[in-house]
Amino acid sequence: MPARETTPRSGTARGASASGAARVAVFHGPNLNLLGEREPHIYGDVSLADIDAALVQRGAAAGVQVTSAQSNHEGELIDWIQRARGEADAIIINAGGFTHTSVALRDAIAATRIPTIEVHLSNLAAREEFRHRSLLAAVCVGQISGFGAASYRLALDAAIDLLVARGRLPARTGAAATTSADPQSKQKGRLAR
């Protein structure tokens, strides 16, 4: 049985950004280590390692250092969220089942004051009733769900737009630009909050 991830991983060590690059921490909650195997009709057949690798690559193309970690343990996720203070400019979190049960995770996110985007592979509103309510949503800048593995890409794009809006990254142009470059979009104003 493989050991659970206990230190966030990325192309470079956590918190090590010699270039001063913006940093996004991605935290995956319980059972997400089983992606690609667990209920592929709901969660898809892409592995967590593939999702993480794609995020690191997409982040690097935008000048963002992406780190990621997965844990099946609530306290460990809380420790990582708290440690992200001073180490991350934004957080992306898929808290899995803790989304619906963990006041402690909600409080940790609120305490960090780091802009956090909640992400889910499946559409929570189309699932069982107990999954319809997120305890995290009120302390996150937004929630992206229902797009499978692409939900993570959309969340990273939103985090990058948020960092641009806050002056942490230069504006993106061309194919790399997303909604914040569209003058008709109100997304940039919402992300800057």
C-alpha positions in Angstrom: 0.0 0.0 0.0 1.5 3.4 -1.0 2.2 5.9 1.8 -0.1 8.9 1.8 1.4 12.2 0.6 2.7 14.2 3.6 4.5 17.0 1.9 3.1 19.1 -1.0 4.8 18.4 -4.3 5.5 20.4 -7.4 8.2 21.1 -9.9 10.0 22.9 -7.2 10.0 22.6 -3.4 7.1 24.1 -1.5 7.7 27.7 -0.7 10.8 27.8 -2.8 10.4 30.5 -5.4 13.7 32.0 -6.1 12.3 33.9 -9.1 9.6 35.5 -6.9 6.9 33.7 -9.0 3.3 33.8 -7.9 2.4 30.6 -6.0 -0.8 28.5 -6.0 -1.2 25.7 -3.6 -3.6 22.9 -4.6 -4.9 20.7 -1.8 -6.8 17.4 -2.5 -9.0 15.8 0.2 -10.0 12.3 1.0 -10.2 9.6 -1.6 -8.9 11.8 -4.4 -5.8 9.6 -4.5 -8.0 7.0 -6.0 -9.0 9.1 -9.1 -8.9 7.1 -12.3 -10.0 4.0 -10.4 -12.8 5.2 -8.1 -16.2 5.5 -9.7 -14.9 6.6 -13.1 -18.5 7.2 -14.3 -18.7 10.1 -11.7 -15.1 11.2 -11.4 -13.6 10.3 -14.7 -10.6 8.2 -15.6 -7.8 10.8 -15.2 -5.4 10.1 -12.3 -4.6 12.7 -9.6 -0.9 12.6 -10.7 -2.1 13.5 -14.3 -4.2 16.4 -12.9 -1.3 17.7 -10.8 1.2 17.4 -13.7 -1.1 19.4 -16.0 -1.6 22.1 -13.4 2.2 22.4 -12.8 2.7 22.7 -16.6 -0.1 25.2 -17.1 1.0 27.2 -14.1 4.6 27.4 -15.4 3.4 28.7 -18.7 1.8 31.5 -16.9 4.7 32.2 -14.6 3.0 30.6 -11.6 4.5 27.9 -9.3 1.9 25.3 -8.5 2.3 22.9 -5.6 -0.1 20.1 -4.7 -0.8 17.6 -1.9 -3.4 15.1 -1.1 -4.5 13.8 2.3 -7.3 11.6 3.6 -6.9 13.3 7.0 -8.7 16.5 7.9 -6.1 17.7 10.4 -3.3 17.4 7.8 -5.3 19.5 5.3 -5.8 22.1 8.0 -2.1 22.2 8.8 -1.3 22.7 5.1 -3.9 25.5 4.7 -2.4 27.2 7.7 1.2 26.8 6.5 0.2 28.3 3.1 0.1 31.7 4.8 3.2 33.5 3.5 3.9 30.7 1.0 1.0 30.8 -1.4 -0.8 33.7 -3.2 -3.9 31.5 -3.8 -5.3 28.1 -2.8 -7.3 25.7 -4.9 -9.0 23.0 -2.7 -11.1 19.9 -3.4 -11.9 18.9 0.1 -13.9 15.8 -1.1 -16.4 14.6 1.5 -15.0 17.2 4.0 -16.7 19.9 1.9 -20.0 19.0 3.5 -18.9 18.2 7.0 -15.8 20.2 8.1 -16.3 23.4 10.0 -12.7 23.2 10.9 -11.5 23.3 7.3 -13.9 26.2 6.7 -12.4 28.1 9.6 -8.8 27.4 8.5 -9.6 28.8 5.0 -11.2 31.9 6.6 -8.2 32.4 9.0 -5.6 32.4 6.2 -7.1 35.2 4.3 -5.6 33.6 1.1 -8.0 33.7 -1.8 -9.3 30.2 -2.1 -11.2 28.5 -5.0 -13.2 25.4 -4.2 -13.2 22.8 -6.9 -15.1 19.6 -7.5 -15.0 17.1 -10.4 -18.7 16.4 -10.3 -21.7 18.7 -10.2 -22.6 18.7 -6.5 -26.1 19.9 -7.2 -26.8 16.9 -9.4 -25.6 14.4 -6.7 -27.1 13.1 -3.5 -28.9 15.7 -1.4 -26.2 15.6 1.4 -23.7 16.8 -1.2 -25.7 19.9 -2.1 -24.3 22.1 0.7 -20.7 23.2 0.9 -19.5 24.5 4.3 -16.5 26.0 2.5 -18.2 28.0 -0.2 -18.9 31.1 1.9 -15.2 31.6 2.7 -14.0 30.9 -0.9 -13.9 33.4 -3.7 -15.7 30.9 -5.9 -16.6 27.4 -6.7 -16.0 25.4 -9.9 -17.7 22.0 -10.2 -19.0 19.6 -12.7 -16.4 19.7 -15.4 -14.4 16.6 -14.4 -10.6 17.1 -14.5 -11.1 20.3 -16.4 -12.6 21.8 -13.2 -9.0 22.0 -11.9 -7.8 23.8 -15.0 -10.7 26.2 -14.8 -9.8 26.8 -11.1 -6.2 27.5 -12.0 -7.2 29.9 -14.7 -9.5 31.7 -12.2 -6.6 31.8 -9.7 -4.3 33.3 -12.3 -6.9 35.9 -13.3 -7.3 36.7 -9.6 -3.5 37.2 -9.2 -3.5 39.5 -12.3 -6.4 41.5 -10.9 -4.5 41.9 -7.7 -1.3 43.0 -9.4 0.6 39.9 -8.4 1.0 38.8 -12.1 1.2 40.9 -15.3 -1.9 40.8 -17.5 -2.0 37.8 -19.8 -2.4 38.3 -23.6 -3.3 36.1 -26.6 -4.3 32.5 -26.1 -3.3 32.4 -22.5 -5.7 35.2 -21.6 -9.0 34.2 -20.0 -12.1 36.1 -18.8 -10.2 38.9 -17.2 -8.9 40.1 -20.5 -12.4 40.4 -21.9 -13.6 44.0 -21.3 -17.2 42.8 -21.5 -16.6 40.4 -18.6 -17.5 41.2 -15.0 -15.4 38.3 -13.8 -12.3 40.5 -13.2 -14.2 42.7 -10.8 -15.6 39.7 -8.9 -12.2 38.0 -8.7 -10.5 41.2 -7.3 -12.6 41.1 -4.2 
